[in-house]
Amino acid sequence: MKTKTFQPGDKVALQTKGKLWKGHALESHDPEVILLKLESGYNIGIREREIIDAKVLEKSKSVAKGEAEISLNKKLRNVAMIITGGTISSRLDPKSGAVISTDAEEILNIAPEIKDICNIIKIETPFMKFSEDMDPQDWKKIAEIAEQLLNNPEIDGLIITHGTDTLHYTSAALSFFLQGLNKPVALTYSQRSIDRGSTDANLNLVCAARYAISDIAEVALIGHKDMNDNICIAMPGTNVLKLHTSRRDAFKTINDSPLAEITKDKIEILREFNARNNKKVKLDAKYLDKVAIIKIVPGQGPEILDFYEQQGYRGIILELTGLGHVPGKQSQKNWIPKIKKAIENGMIICATPQTIYGRLNPNVYSTGRELQKTGLIFLKEMLSTTALVKLSWVLGHKSWNPKEKMLENISREFSPSGGGVCPADARDIKA
């Protein structure tokens, strides 16, 4: 049965022996397999030899590669993009078999629906990196470009595409670096490269565009709500983690509630937010990278603090067990004296919980009460990743009082719920 009467993007009906399948044809790199995006959002592959009949229900209106992606519509808001690399900027090279970077045109062509939401009037590409290779200098570069774009009166919002591995670090950094935010900043991603039929880039990009034209002037990470391909959520930049290596809904809001639910057609705001305004964003990207995270584990000795002191580290985030504990007086490796000495020597040490949900409470057990006497700064429910970024940012300002600033709620890193939010869909993350 010849099925090549349709093109990728066409809505088709494919009859097999056991079922009639309806959906949009996707580009396939296997000539013997027809990829189909079903109306449910799921993608399936059907062997061409199994197809008895094929009908085109609706021809594609997608923009072909090489054409102008978006024409200016004066009725729509204007949005800028910063493209930094990652899977959302990648495709498979059929010659080498390697994953290679793609360009802005290909990224936009995966989501032609954006043209009905906003005008993409400016695209910046400061670098193309997988996010595991990014560092604070890259965060600073993104923030510098973002400041210029956000303070441009012709631009109403910003989309940043980024790899997933360290995206939550970047979202935290921008939440602190961009002070007095005036417009929406949407960071988004994909777990599958844009040339794959199962890519999640389309929905994420479209929903990021819809967030970028909203009235929410906050840094948010935009990604799938669940494994279906129909709803995204806007997650606050300082309270989000990647909880799965490969699922499209890998990111979850932690100890807080999402800002909004977004579909291709609308945005539903879920809680209070900082509104867009006419003020100027102020860039504050001072940063000291001599800060580390240490996870307390059974049997670990405290001499690791000596190593970091010798290496010139100024700050440490200690991930404590339980409500806020380290091996204490009953252990052969008592951490408490070493922590006290390191703090007396000028090191700033903060505490975060090892658990994903909940907050520290050092008043319940004796070890916690002893730790308070050392000068350790308990950061309640703050995420360790956010705490690392914040402490590095705070220590970049020599005139600031580190304890006062670390306990100041600057960008909702301390949530109103006090660590009490534990959504059902995040309690059971399965592959």
C-alpha positions as CSV (number, residue, x, y, z in Angstrom):
1,M,0.0,0.0,0.0
2,K,1.5,3.3,-1.0
3,T,1.2,5.9,1.8
4,K,3.5,8.6,0.6
5,T,0.6,10.7,-0.6
6,F,0.9,12.9,2.5
7,Q,3.6,15.0,4.0
8,P,4.8,15.6,7.6
9,G,2.3,17.8,9.3
10,D,-0.7,16.6,7.4
11,K,-3.7,15.3,9.4
12,V,-4.3,11.7,8.1
13,A,-6.4,8.6,8.7
14,L,-4.5,5.4,8.5
15,Q,-6.4,2.1,8.4
16,T,-4.6,-1.0,9.6
17,K,-6.0,-4.5,10.0
18,G,-7.2,-3.9,13.5
19,K,-7.8,-0.2,13.9
20,L,-8.3,3.2,12.2
21,W,-5.6,5.7,13.4
22,K,-6.1,9.5,13.1
23,G,-3.5,12.1,13.7
24,H,-0.7,14.3,12.3
25,A,2.1,12.7,10.3
26,L,5.6,13.4,11.6
27,E,8.9,13.3,10.0
28,S,10.4,9.8,10.3
29,H,14.0,8.8,9.8
30,D,13.0,5.2,9.1
31,P,11.5,4.9,5.6
32,E,9.5,1.8,6.6
33,V,7.8,3.5,9.6
34,I,5.1,6.1,9.6
35,L,5.2,8.3,12.7
36,L,1.8,9.6,13.8
37,K,1.0,12.2,16.6
38,L,-2.4,11.1,17.9
39,E,-5.1,13.5,19.1
40,S,-4.3,12.3,22.6
41,G,-0.8,13.8,22.2
42,Y,0.9,10.4,22.1
43,N,3.1,9.4,19.2
44,I,3.1,6.0,17.6
45,G,5.0,4.3,14.8
46,I,3.2,2.1,12.2
47,R,5.0,-0.1,9.8
48,E,4.1,1.0,6.3
49,R,3.4,-2.6,5.2
50,E,0.6,-2.8,7.9
51,I,-1.3,0.1,6.5
52,I,-4.3,-0.9,4.3
53,D,-5.5,2.5,3.4
54,A,-4.4,6.1,3.9
55,K,-6.4,9.4,3.6
56,V,-5.4,13.0,4.0
57,L,-7.9,14.7,6.2
58,E,-6.3,18.1,6.3
59,K,-3.2,19.4,4.6
60,S,-0.4,20.8,6.8
61,K,-0.2,24.6,7.3
62,S,3.3,24.3,8.8
63,V,6.0,26.6,7.6
64,A,8.5,24.8,5.4
65,K,12.2,25.0,6.2
66,G,13.8,28.0,4.6
67,E,10.7,30.2,4.6
68,A,10.2,33.1,7.0
69,E,9.0,31.6,10.2
70,I,6.9,34.4,11.6
71,S,5.5,37.5,9.9
72,L,5.0,40.6,12.0
73,N,1.4,41.0,13.3
74,K,0.8,44.3,14.9
75,K,-2.1,42.9,17.0
76,L,0.3,40.5,18.8
77,R,2.9,41.2,21.5
78,N,6.6,41.0,20.6
79,V,8.9,38.4,22.1
80,A,12.6,37.9,22.0
81,M,14.5,34.6,22.3
82,I,17.8,33.6,23.7
83,I,19.0,30.2,22.4
84,T,21.8,28.5,24.4
85,G,21.9,25.0,23.2
86,G,20.9,21.7,24.7
87,T,18.6,19.0,23.4
88,I,16.1,21.5,22.2
89,S,18.7,22.9,19.9
90,S,19.9,19.5,18.6
91,R,19.2,16.9,15.9
92,L,20.6,13.7,14.8
93,D,23.3,13.8,12.1
94,P,22.4,10.8,9.9
95,K,25.9,10.7,8.5
96,S,27.8,10.5,11.7
97,G,25.1,9.2,14.0
98,A,26.0,12.0,16.5
99,V,23.7,14.6,18.0
100,I,24.6,18.0,16.6
101,S,23.4,21.6,17.1
102,T,20.8,23.1,14.9
103,D,19.8,26.7,14.2
104,A,17.1,29.1,15.3
105,E,15.1,28.5,12.1
106,E,14.8,24.8,12.8
107,I,13.8,25.4,16.4
108,L,11.0,27.8,15.4
109,N,9.8,25.6,12.6
110,I,9.1,22.8,15.1
111,A,6.4,25.1,16.6
112,P,4.8,27.1,13.8
113,E,1.8,27.8,16.1
114,I,3.9,30.5,17.8
115,K,3.2,32.9,14.9
116,D,-0.5,33.0,16.1
117,I,0.6,33.9,19.7
118,C,3.4,36.5,19.3
119,N,6.0,38.0,17.1
120,I,9.5,36.7,17.5
121,I,11.3,40.0,16.7
122,K,14.8,39.2,18.0
123,I,16.9,36.1,18.5
124,E,20.2,36.0,20.4
125,T,22.5,33.0,20.5
126,P,25.4,33.8,22.9
127,F,26.7,30.2,22.8
128,M,25.6,26.7,22.0
129,K,26.3,24.4,24.9
130,F,24.9,21.3,26.5
131,S,23.9,22.5,30.0
132,E,26.2,20.1,31.8
133,D,29.0,22.3,30.4
134,M,27.6,25.6,31.5
135,D,29.0,27.6,34.5
136,P,28.2,30.9,36.3
137,Q,29.9,32.9,33.6
138,D,27.3,31.5,31.2
139,W,24.5,32.5,33.6
140,K,26.0,36.0,33.7
141,K,26.1,36.2,29.9
142,I,22.4,35.1,29.6
143,A,21.5,37.7,32.3
144,E,23.3,40.5,30.5
145,I,21.5,39.8,27.3
146,A,18.2,39.4,29.1
147,E,18.6,42.7,30.8
148,Q,19.0,44.5,27.5
149,L,16.1,42.7,25.9
150,L,13.7,43.2,28.8
151,N,14.6,46.9,29.0
152,N,13.8,47.3,25.3
153,P,10.3,48.9,25.1
154,E,9.5,47.1,21.9
155,I,9.9,43.7,23.6
156,D,7.1,42.3,25.8
157,G,8.6,39.1,27.0
158,L,11.5,36.6,26.7
159,I,11.9,33.0,25.9
160,I,15.2,31.2,26.8
161,T,15.8,27.7,25.4
162,H,18.3,25.6,27.4
163,G,19.4,22.0,28.1
164,T,17.7,20.2,30.9
165,D,20.6,19.0,33.1
166,T,21.3,22.3,34.9
167,L,18.3,24.3,33.8
168,H,17.1,24.7,37.4
169,Y,20.4,26.2,38.3
170,T,20.1,28.8,35.6
171,S,16.5,29.6,36.5
172,A,17.6,30.3,40.1
173,A,20.5,32.4,38.9
174,L,18.3,34.6,36.7
175,S,15.8,34.9,39.5
176,F,18.5,36.6,41.6
177,F,20.5,38.3,38.8
178,L,17.5,40.1,37.2
179,Q,16.3,42.4,40.0
180,G,13.0,44.3,39.7
181,L,11.8,42.1,36.8
182,N,9.3,43.9,34.5
183,K,8.3,41.2,32.0
184,P,7.9,37.4,31.8
185,V,11.0,35.3,31.4
186,A,10.2,31.7,30.2
187,L,12.9,29.1,30.2
188,T,12.1,25.9,28.3
189,Y,13.6,22.7,27.0
190,S,13.0,19.4,25.4
191,Q,13.9,15.9,26.5
192,R,13.9,14.7,22.8
193,S,15.7,16.4,20.0
194,I,13.5,18.3,17.6
195,D,14.0,15.8,14.7
196,R,12.4,13.0,16.7
197,G,8.7,12.2,16.4
198,S,8.5,12.0,20.1
199,T,10.0,15.4,20.7
200,D,8.4,17.5,23.5
201,A,9.8,20.7,22.0
202,N,6.6,21.8,20.2
203,L,4.3,22.0,23.2
204,N,7.0,23.5,25.4
205,L,7.9,26.2,22.9
206,V,4.2,27.1,22.3
207,C,3.5,27.2,26.0
208,A,6.6,29.3,26.6
209,A,5.4,31.8,24.0
210,R,2.0,32.0,25.7
211,Y,3.7,32.6,29.1
212,A,6.0,35.2,27.6
213,I,3.0,37.4,26.6
214,S,1.3,37.0,29.9
215,D,1.2,39.5,32.7
216,I,3.4,37.4,35.0
217,A,6.7,39.2,35.5
218,E,8.6,36.3,37.0
219,V,11.3,33.9,35.9
220,A,9.6,30.5,35.2
221,L,10.5,27.2,33.9
222,I,8.0,26.0,31.3
223,G,7.5,22.2,30.8
224,H,5.1,19.4,30.5
225,K,2.7,18.8,33.4
226,D,2.6,15.1,32.8
227,M,3.4,12.4,30.3
228,N,0.6,13.5,28.0
229,D,1.3,16.2,25.4
230,N,-1.3,18.8,26.0
231,I,-0.6,20.8,29.2
232,C,2.5,22.6,30.5
233,I,3.0,24.2,33.8
234,A,4.9,27.4,34.7
235,M,7.2,26.6,37.6
236,P,8.8,29.3,39.8
237,G,12.5,29.7,39.0
238,T,13.8,29.2,42.6
239,N,11.5,26.3,43.5
240,V,11.9,23.7,40.7
241,L,14.0,20.6,40.3
242,K,14.6,18.0,37.6
243,L,13.3,14.8,39.2
244,H,13.6,12.4,36.2
245,T,16.4,11.8,33.8
246,S,14.3,11.4,30.6
247,R,10.5,11.9,31.1
248,R,9.0,14.9,29.4
249,D,7.5,16.0,32.7
250,A,11.0,15.8,34.4
251,F,10.7,19.1,36.2
252,K,8.4,19.6,39.2
253,T,7.6,22.5,41.5
254,I,9.0,21.8,45.0
255,N,7.6,23.2,48.3
256,D,5.6,25.7,46.3
257,S,2.7,25.9,43.8
258,P,3.0,26.4,40.0
259,L,2.4,29.9,38.7
260,A,0.1,28.7,35.9
261,E,-1.2,25.9,33.7
262,I,-0.7,26.5,30.0
263,T,-2.1,24.9,26.8
264,K,-1.7,25.9,23.2
265,D,-4.8,27.9,23.5
266,K,-4.8,29.6,26.9
267,I,-3.0,30.2,30.2
268,E,-4.7,29.7,33.5
269,I,-3.0,31.5,36.4
270,L,-3.0,29.5,39.6
271,R,-1.8,31.9,42.3
272,E,-0.7,35.4,43.0
273,F,2.2,36.8,41.0
274,N,4.4,39.8,40.3
275,A,2.7,41.7,37.5
276,R,4.4,43.1,34.4
277,N,5.3,46.8,34.8
278,N,7.2,49.7,33.1
279,K,10.2,49.7,35.4
280,K,13.7,49.0,34.3
281,V,15.3,45.7,35.2
282,K,18.6,46.0,37.1
283,L,21.3,43.5,36.4
284,D,23.1,42.3,39.6
285,A,25.3,39.4,38.5
286,K,28.1,39.6,41.1
287,Y,29.0,36.1,41.9
288,L,31.7,34.1,43.9
289,D,32.1,30.6,42.6
290,K,34.0,29.3,45.6
291,V,30.9,27.6,47.1
292,A,30.1,23.9,47.3
293,I,27.4,21.5,48.4
294,I,28.3,18.7,50.8
295,K,25.7,15.9,51.4
296,I,25.9,14.4,54.9
297,V,26.0,10.6,54.7
298,P,26.4,8.0,57.3
299,G,30.0,7.4,58.4
300,Q,31.4,10.5,56.6
301,G,34.1,12.4,58.5
302,P,34.0,16.2,58.9
303,E,37.6,16.6,57.6
304,I,36.2,17.3,54.2
305,L,35.6,20.8,55.5
306,D,39.4,21.2,55.9
307,F,39.8,20.4,52.3
308,Y,37.4,23.1,51.1
309,E,39.1,25.6,53.5
310,Q,42.5,24.8,52.1
311,Q,41.1,25.3,48.6
312,G,39.9,28.8,49.4
313,Y,36.2,28.1,49.5
314,R,34.2,30.8,51.2
315,G,30.8,29.1,51.5
316,I,29.3,25.6,52.0
317,I,25.8,24.3,51.7
318,L,25.4,21.3,54.0
319,E,22.6,19.0,53.0
320,L,21.5,17.7,56.5
321,T,19.6,14.6,57.3
322,G,16.1,14.6,58.8
323,L,15.0,17.8,60.3
324,G,18.5,19.2,60.3
325,H,21.2,16.8,61.7
326,V,24.8,15.7,61.3
327,P,26.7,13.0,63.1
328,G,27.0,14.4,66.6
329,K,28.2,13.5,70.1
330,Q,27.2,9.8,69.8
331,S,29.2,9.4,66.6
332,Q,32.9,8.7,66.3
333,K,32.9,11.3,63.6
334,N,31.3,14.3,65.3
335,W,30.8,17.1,62.8
336,I,29.7,19.8,65.3
337,P,33.2,21.0,66.5
338,K,34.5,21.1,63.0
339,I,31.6,23.1,61.7
340,K,32.0,25.6,64.6
341,K,35.7,26.0,63.9
342,A,35.2,26.5,60.2
343,I,32.6,29.2,60.8
344,E,34.9,30.9,63.3
345,N,37.6,30.9,60.6
346,G,35.2,32.9,58.4
347,M,33.5,30.3,56.3
348,I,29.8,30.8,55.7
349,I,28.0,27.5,56.1
350,C,24.3,27.1,55.4
351,A,22.0,24.1,55.9
352,T,19.3,22.7,53.6
353,P,17.3,19.5,53.9
354,Q,18.3,16.4,52.0
355,T,14.6,15.5,51.5
356,I,12.9,16.9,48.5
357,Y,9.9,18.1,50.5
358,G,9.6,19.7,53.9
359,R,11.7,22.1,55.9
360,L,14.4,22.0,58.6
361,N,13.5,22.3,62.2
362,P,16.6,22.2,64.4
363,N,14.6,22.7,67.6
364,V,13.2,19.2,67.9
365,Y,16.3,17.1,68.6
366,S,19.5,17.9,70.6
367,T,21.8,17.6,67.6
368,G,19.9,20.4,65.8
369,R,20.0,22.6,68.9
370,E,23.8,22.1,69.2
371,L,24.2,22.9,65.5
372,Q,22.4,26.2,66.0
373,K,25.1,27.2,68.5
374,T,27.8,26.9,65.9
375,G,26.5,29.8,63.8
376,L,25.2,27.5,61.0
377,I,22.5,29.2,58.9
378,F,19.4,27.1,58.6
379,L,17.7,27.8,55.3
380,K,14.3,26.2,56.2
381,E,12.9,24.5,53.0
382,M,15.2,26.2,50.4
383,L,16.4,23.8,47.7
384,S,20.1,23.0,47.8
385,T,20.6,24.0,44.2
386,T,18.9,27.4,44.8
387,A,20.9,27.8,48.0
388,L,24.2,27.2,46.2
389,V,23.4,29.8,43.6
390,K,22.1,32.3,46.2
391,L,25.1,31.9,48.5
392,S,27.5,32.4,45.7
393,W,25.5,35.5,44.6
394,V,25.4,36.9,48.2
395,L,29.1,36.3,48.7
396,G,29.8,38.2,45.5
397,H,28.7,41.4,47.4
398,K,31.4,42.1,50.0
399,S,29.3,44.8,51.7
400,W,26.4,42.5,52.4
401,N,25.7,40.6,55.7
402,P,25.6,37.0,54.5
403,K,23.3,35.7,57.2
404,E,20.8,38.5,56.8
405,K,20.7,38.2,53.0
406,M,20.5,34.4,53.0
407,L,17.4,34.6,55.3
408,E,15.8,37.4,53.2
409,N,13.1,36.1,50.9
410,I,14.4,37.8,47.7
411,S,12.8,35.7,44.9
412,R,10.3,33.5,46.7
413,E,13.0,31.0,47.5
414,F,11.2,30.7,50.8
415,S,7.7,29.6,49.9
416,P,4.6,30.7,51.7
417,S,3.7,27.1,52.3
418,G,6.8,26.6,54.4
419,G,7.7,23.4,52.6
420,G,4.3,21.9,53.0
421,V,3.4,21.5,49.3
422,C,3.8,17.9,48.1
423,P,1.7,17.4,44.9
424,A,0.4,13.9,44.3
425,D,1.9,13.7,40.8
426,A,5.4,14.3,42.3
427,R,5.2,11.6,45.0
428,D,5.3,8.8,42.6
429,I,7.7,9.5,39.7
430,K,7.9,6.4,37.7
431,A,10.0,5.7,34.6
